[in-house]
Amino acid sequence: MNIQTNPAKIEATSASFPALTEAPIRSNFLPEERLREVGAGLAKGDIKDLFGLAPFEFQARIRDSAKKILEVYRSTNAAQAKGETITPAAQWLLDNNYLVEETIFQVKRDLPRRFYRQLPTLTLADGTKLPRAFAVAWSYVEHSDSSVSATMFKAIVEGFQSVEPLKIGELWALPSLLRFVLIENLRRIAVRVNRTRQMRQIANEVADRVLATDDNADRQRILSHYSSHAQDTTFATQLLYRLRDGSQNAGRALEWLEGELEKTGSDAEEIIIGEHQTLSSGNVTTGNIIRGLRLINDVDWTVWFEGVSRIDTLLREKTDFAALDFFSRDQYRTAIEKLGLSQVAAAKLLGVDERTSRRWANAERDIPQPAARFLQYLIATNKTGTKALQVLG
């Protein structure tokens, strides 16, 4: 059914072209052993760039992502309320907005600016410096299509550490950095979902106008404003769908569209297949992101930290460290006092920021087991904080 549209409104939008969006963080999917190789390559400096990464300020980016995702959530919710058809990716966003907002809060809380800036960095080929742990998280998302598995994530971390051990603070930051990259990917897909909806609306408006006129010159004048739009798979696919009603007006418009596609070596079948593939992959990735965010909340990261900590491994090899009792979080303040460490010195020793150290001291946050056991070992062997680095040889 053709819906007539206000011509003045259409005329105002005819020259508009929604901005192109950033590509999702998605490269070739890799199995566990290949992820280990990627991790090792990052540590060696063999990997010169990260797919889809452009320089940005971390805190500003997470705030902007929150804003962009909320805008898309609201516009999509309004569209659905009007009876518009929405994609599965958009439905994932509508159904899980609470989870997205919770995750953004967690990232802001757990990765304060000072802590993020203190993380050890690596340099990419274009000169971009970024935290090593951030590069690990980004590479994992890139090669997993945003599906989260504690085992697979461990593989890329172990690959990195086979070349260069990560500090406790970096290990502690990894879950939050993984959340950040997933939110970054969700932002990109959400913005793309919104643009897709806008392009369909424009295509519908053009179809309404073309089908409503019997004047060939008028039809050509209308279509002449949309030559650039015709190269967009969403616009072209939707216009094809609307024009395939067999009418004479539609036939002439189809000839114009097919001619525009031929200019770039494409055709109707190719753009329809491409659009469907884009929609399908976006739906799958969005589902992976939402399930991944849930899984991150469910993983016992204390156990995971112990499994990837190089400190645990080294101390087990050199001592009876593994036999020591579990270190409860309310013992942290006593431990650093016994070692003669200030909050600043304790934070530096453990590779975290002072704010995190104070939270551990105040029992506001669980202490990662590698950090706890390391302190416990120092106390058990009567080592002072100044001698701590000697333990790692």
C-alpha positions in Angstrom: 0.0 0.0 0.0 1.3 3.4 -1.0 1.2 6.0 1.8 1.0 9.6 0.5 3.5 11.9 2.2 3.6 15.6 2.6 5.5 16.9 -0.5 7.1 19.8 1.4 8.5 17.4 4.0 9.9 15.1 1.3 11.4 18.0 -0.6 13.2 19.1 2.6 14.7 15.6 3.1 15.4 14.8 -0.6 18.9 16.2 -0.5 19.7 14.7 2.9 22.0 11.7 3.2 22.5 10.2 6.7 26.2 10.1 7.6 28.1 6.9 7.0 28.6 4.9 10.1 31.7 3.2 11.6 32.1 -0.5 10.7 31.4 -3.0 13.5 34.5 -4.4 15.2 34.5 -7.7 13.3 37.3 -9.5 11.5 37.9 -13.1 10.7 36.7 -15.5 13.5 39.6 -17.4 15.1 39.7 -20.6 17.1 41.5 -20.9 20.5 45.0 -21.6 19.2 44.9 -18.8 16.7 43.8 -16.4 19.5 46.9 -17.4 21.4 49.0 -16.5 18.3 47.2 -13.1 18.1 48.0 -12.5 21.8 51.7 -13.4 21.2 51.7 -11.2 18.1 50.5 -8.2 20.1 53.1 -8.7 22.7 55.9 -9.0 20.1 54.7 -5.9 18.2 53.9 -8.0 15.0 50.3 -6.8 14.9 50.5 -3.2 13.6 46.9 -2.2 13.7 43.5 -3.1 15.2 40.5 -3.5 13.0 38.2 -0.5 13.2 40.2 1.3 15.8 40.5 5.1 15.6 42.1 7.4 18.2 39.7 8.6 20.9 39.8 9.7 24.5 38.6 6.8 26.7 36.3 8.6 29.1 34.8 10.9 26.5 34.1 7.9 24.2 32.2 5.9 26.8 30.1 9.0 27.6 29.4 9.5 24.0 28.6 5.9 23.4 26.0 6.1 26.3 24.4 9.1 24.6 24.4 7.6 21.1 22.9 4.3 22.3 20.2 6.0 24.3 19.3 8.2 21.3 18.9 5.1 19.2 16.9 3.3 21.9 14.5 6.1 22.2 14.0 6.6 18.4 13.6 2.9 17.9 11.1 2.6 20.7 9.1 5.5 19.2 9.2 3.8 15.8 8.0 0.5 17.2 5.2 2.4 19.0 4.1 3.8 15.6 3.9 0.2 14.2 7.1 0.3 12.2 8.9 -3.0 11.6 12.2 -3.1 13.4 15.1 -5.5 13.0 16.1 -8.2 15.5 19.2 -6.1 16.3 17.0 -3.2 17.2 14.8 -5.6 19.3 17.9 -6.8 21.2 18.6 -3.2 22.1 15.0 -2.4 23.2 14.8 -5.5 25.4 18.2 -5.1 27.1 18.6 -1.3 27.6 18.8 -1.9 31.3 21.8 -4.2 30.9 23.5 -1.7 28.6 23.1 1.1 31.1 24.4 -1.1 33.9 27.4 -2.0 31.9 28.3 1.6 31.0 28.0 2.5 34.7 30.4 -0.4 35.6 33.0 0.7 33.0 32.9 4.3 34.3 33.2 3.1 37.9 36.0 0.5 37.3 38.1 2.4 34.8 38.6 5.9 36.2 40.7 8.2 34.1 43.8 8.1 36.3 43.9 4.3 36.5 43.4 3.9 32.7 46.3 6.3 32.0 48.6 4.3 34.3 48.2 1.1 32.4 51.3 0.0 30.4 51.0 0.9 26.7 52.0 -0.4 23.3 52.3 1.6 20.0 50.6 0.8 16.8 52.0 1.4 13.3 50.2 4.8 13.0 51.8 6.0 16.2 48.7 5.4 18.4 49.5 4.5 22.0 47.0 2.5 23.9 47.0 0.2 27.0 48.3 -3.3 26.3 45.3 -4.8 28.1 43.0 -2.6 25.9 44.6 -4.0 22.7 44.1 -7.5 24.0 40.4 -6.9 24.7 39.9 -5.2 21.3 41.6 -8.0 19.4 39.6 -10.6 21.2 36.3 -8.9 20.3 37.5 -8.4 16.7 38.2 -12.1 16.2 35.3 -13.6 18.2 32.4 -11.7 16.6 31.7 -10.3 20.1 30.9 -13.7 21.6 32.4 -14.0 25.1 33.9 -17.2 26.5 36.2 -17.2 29.6 38.2 -20.0 28.1 38.7 -18.2 24.7 39.5 -14.9 26.4 42.0 -16.7 28.6 43.7 -18.0 25.4 44.5 -14.6 24.0 45.7 -13.4 27.4 48.0 -16.4 27.8 49.3 -15.9 24.3 50.3 -12.3 25.2 51.9 -13.4 28.5 53.9 -16.1 26.8 55.9 -13.2 25.5 55.4 -10.4 28.1 53.6 -10.9 31.4 50.7 -8.6 32.2 50.7 -6.7 35.6 48.1 -7.4 38.2 46.5 -4.1 37.5 46.2 -5.0 33.8 44.6 -8.4 34.6 42.2 -6.7 36.9 41.2 -4.2 34.2 40.6 -6.8 31.5 36.9 -7.6 32.3 36.0 -3.9 32.3 38.0 -3.3 29.1 36.1 -6.2 27.5 32.9 -4.5 28.6 34.0 -1.2 27.0 34.9 -2.8 23.7 31.5 -4.6 23.6 29.7 -1.4 24.3 31.8 0.3 21.6 30.7 -2.4 19.1 27.1 -2.1 20.2 27.2 1.7 19.7 28.4 1.1 16.1 25.6 -1.4 15.4 23.0 0.8 17.1 24.0 3.8 15.0 23.9 1.7 11.9 20.4 0.4 12.8 19.2 3.9 13.2 20.8 5.0 9.8 19.2 1.9 8.1 15.8 3.0 9.4 16.3 6.5 8.1 17.4 5.3 4.7 14.2 3.1 4.5 12.1 6.1 5.4 13.7 8.2 2.6 13.2 5.3 0.1 9.5 5.1 1.1 9.1 8.9 0.6 10.7 8.7 -2.8 8.5 5.7 -3.8 5.4 7.6 -2.7 6.3 10.6 -4.8 7.3 8.6 -7.9 4.2 6.4 -7.8 1.9 9.4 -7.3 3.0 11.2 -10.5 2.2 10.4 -14.1 4.5 13.1 -15.5 7.8 11.6 -16.7 9.7 14.9 -16.4 8.5 15.3 -12.8 9.5 11.8 -12.1 13.0 12.3 -13.4 13.3 15.5 -11.5 12.4 13.7 -8.3 14.8 10.8 -8.9 17.7 13.1 -9.9 18.1 14.2 -6.3 18.8 10.6 -5.2 21.7 9.3 -7.4 24.0 9.1 -4.4 21.3 7.4 -2.4 20.9 4.7 -5.1 24.4 3.4 -4.2 23.3 2.7 -0.6 22.2 -0.9 -0.3 19.5 -0.1 2.3 17.9 2.6 0.2 18.2 0.7 -3.1 16.7 -2.5 -1.5 13.8 -0.7 0.0 13.1 1.3 -3.2 13.2 -1.9 -5.2 10.7 -3.5 -2.8 8.3 -0.6 -3.1 8.6 -0.3 -6.9 7.9 -3.9 -7.8 4.1 -3.5 -8.1 4.0 -3.8 -11.9 2.7 -0.3 -12.6 4.0 1.9 -15.5 5.3 4.5 -13.1 7.1 2.0 -11.1 8.7 0.4 -14.2 10.2 3.6 -15.3 11.6 4.3 -11.8 13.1 0.8 -11.7 14.8 1.5 -15.0 16.4 4.6 -13.4 17.5 2.6 -10.3 19.0 -0.2 -12.3 20.9 2.3 -14.4 22.3 3.9 -11.3 23.4 0.6 -10.0 25.1 -0.3 -13.3 27.2 2.8 -13.0 29.1 1.1 -10.1 29.0 -2.4 -11.6 26.2 -3.6 -9.4 22.7 -4.9 -9.9 19.5 -5.4 -8.0 20.2 -9.0 -7.0 23.7 -8.1 -5.7 22.5 -5.2 -3.5 19.6 -7.3 -2.1 22.0 -10.1 -1.1 24.4 -7.6 0.3 21.7 -5.9 2.4 20.4 -9.1 3.8 23.9 -10.2 4.7 24.6 -6.9 6.5 21.3 -7.2 8.4 21.9 -10.8 9.3 25.5 -10.3 10.6 24.3 -7.2 12.6 21.6 -9.3 14.2 24.0 -12.1 15.1 26.7 -9.7 16.5 24.2 -7.8 18.6 22.9 -11.0 20.1 26.5 -12.0 20.9 27.2 -8.6 22.6 24.1 -8.9 24.8 24.8 -12.5 25.8 28.5 -11.5 26.3 27.7 -8.7 28.7 25.6 -11.1 30.7 28.3 -13.7 30.8 30.9 -11.2 32.0 28.6 -10.5 35.0 28.3 -14.2 35.7 32.0 -15.2 35.5 33.9 -15.7 38.7 36.8 -13.4 37.8 38.7 -14.1 41.0 39.2 -17.7 39.8 39.9 -16.6 36.3 42.6 -14.1 37.5 44.3 -16.9 39.4 44.4 -19.0 36.3 46.1 -16.4 34.2 48.3 -14.7 36.8 52.0 -15.1 36.1 52.7 -14.1 39.7 50.8 -17.2 40.9 52.7 -19.4 38.5 56.1 -18.1 39.5 55.5 -18.3 43.2 54.2 -21.8 42.9 57.4 -22.8 41.1 59.6 -21.2 43.8 57.7 -21.7 47.0 54.9 -23.6 48.8 52.8 -20.6 48.0 49.8 -22.6 46.8 49.4 -24.0 50.3 48.7 -20.6 51.9 45.2 -19.8 53.2 42.8 -17.7 51.2 43.3 -14.0 51.7 40.0 -12.2 52.7 39.5 -8.7 51.6 39.3 -7.3 55.1 42.9 -8.3 55.6 44.2 -6.0 52.9 44.6 -3.0 55.2 46.5 -5.1 57.8 48.7 -6.6 55.1 49.9 -3.3 53.6 50.5 -2.0 57.1 52.7 -5.0 58.0 54.6 -4.5 54.8 55.2 -0.9 55.7 53.4 0.3 52.5 51.4 3.5 52.0 48.3 3.3 49.9 50.2 4.9 47.0 53.1 2.5 47.4 50.7 -0.5 47.6 48.9 0.6 44.5 52.2 1.0 42.6 53.4 -2.4 43.7 50.2 -4.1 42.6 49.8 -2.2 39.4 46.6 -0.5 40.2 45.6 3.1 40.9 45.4 4.5 44.5 41.6 4.7 44.3 41.4 0.9 43.7 43.8 0.3 46.6 41.7 2.3 49.0 38.6 0.4 47.9 40.3 -2.8 48.8 41.4 -1.4 52.1 37.9 -0.3 52.9 36.5 -3.7 51.9 34.4 -2.0 49.1 35.7 -4.2 46.4 36.9 -7.8 46.2 40.7 -8.2 45.9 41.8 -10.2 42.9 43.4 -13.4 44.2 46.8 -12.9 42.5 47.2 -9.6 44.3 46.0 -11.1 47.6 48.2 -14.1 47.4 51.2 -12.0 46.5 50.8 -9.9 49.6 50.2 -13.0 51.7 53.4 -14.5 50.4 55.4 -11.4 51.3 54.1 -11.4 54.8 54.7 -15.2 55.2 58.3 -14.8 54.1 58.9 -11.6 56.1 59.7 -9.6 53.0 59.2 -5.8 53.1 57.5 -3.9 50.3 60.8 -2.6 49.1 62.0 -6.1 48.5 58.9 -7.3 46.8 60.1 -7.1 43.3 63.0 -9.5 44.1 60.5 -12.3 44.5 59.8 -12.2 40.8 63.4 -12.5 40.1 
